């Protein structure tokens, strides 16, 4: 498994956008993303912070059902 880089919330949203996620709404500093798949809808919440903690980023990727490898390629 590749080591995840520390990224900002905006960069994480942009990378997830490349993987097919769309911004549905934003409330405060939290951006809600959704993606329509053949198994239904997959969603995740990304805090729009200057730097995301690695554990937070890992949790976001788990919610989005995206592997760290896919995410690192999308950066």
Secondary structure, DSSP 8 states (H G I E B T S, - for coil): --------HHHHHHHHHHTT-EEEEEETTEEEEEEEETTEEEEEEEE--SS--HHHHHHHHHHHT--HHHHHHH-
